[in-house]
Amino acid sequence: MNYKVIGDSCCDYTPALKADPHFTLVPLTLEIGDYSVVDDDHFDQLDFLKRVHASPIGPKTACPSPEAYMKAMEESDADEVYVITLSEHLSGSYQAAVIGKQMYEEEHPDDGRKIYVFSSDTASAGQLNFCLTIKELKEAGKSFDEVVTLVNEKIQTMKTYFVIESLDTLRKNGRLSAVKSFLASALNIKPIMSANGGVIIQLENQRGINKALKRMCQIAVEKAGGPEKTALLRLCITHVNNPARAELVKEEFLKLASFREIVITDAMGVATVYAEDGGIVIGL
């Protein structure tokens, strides 16, 4: 199977995917004030989290350049290349990949390689789910056009949900007032978030992280169509520096329904920025 999947570094690859030659990453850059670090295999999550907690300035991300995507395409020897990026509503990564594809095709007009760039309409665990879907489809012998069609259909139906431990980064970045942040902390309010058309939305608030996680699981199963539907689906769970919490979320899901597969992975840098220490992101 001569294919390559190029993901940006919000795909949160599992160790198995990182070792799979069919998969490669184009990293974003993470910034805290004057400090910046590339979100690649050398990313030190614990060091980064310490810097985030100590900084009065919230962390930000910078998308890869079109040249970085073009280079990844050039370095691939595959006949089929699939690019999975963050939602175009959350990052410039998608647009950079589209431009990178155009640049590649201008530089190599006669190579006959098939390239498709997906705007995932999601992030993190959702992107990972799509990457695993491509792998599964290629192992099943699906053609390039079939993969593009089926993944685009899945983008329309799969949902992403997340619960974050702290609202501190939102406050530091000016997306939440100090008063609201204080009240949420004092009342132990944890928001349950999702995405609609690639745009982040808030679904509910719950008192306490455990209640919020349980309710997130309930909502996810309900929106997926109930246990009859989830038995056919893959559930991806991304955690930020809290594998025990990810296992608890897995157990909560299994109390509600069964799944074709459950995959747990640790966040890379981009998801660490936005989901924060202890955050959980799921794609179903």
Order of alpha helices (4+ residues) and beta strands (2+ residues): beta-alpha-beta-beta-beta-alpha-beta-alpha-beta-alpha-beta-alpha-alpha-beta-alpha-alpha-beta-beta-alpha-alpha-beta-alpha-beta-alpha-beta
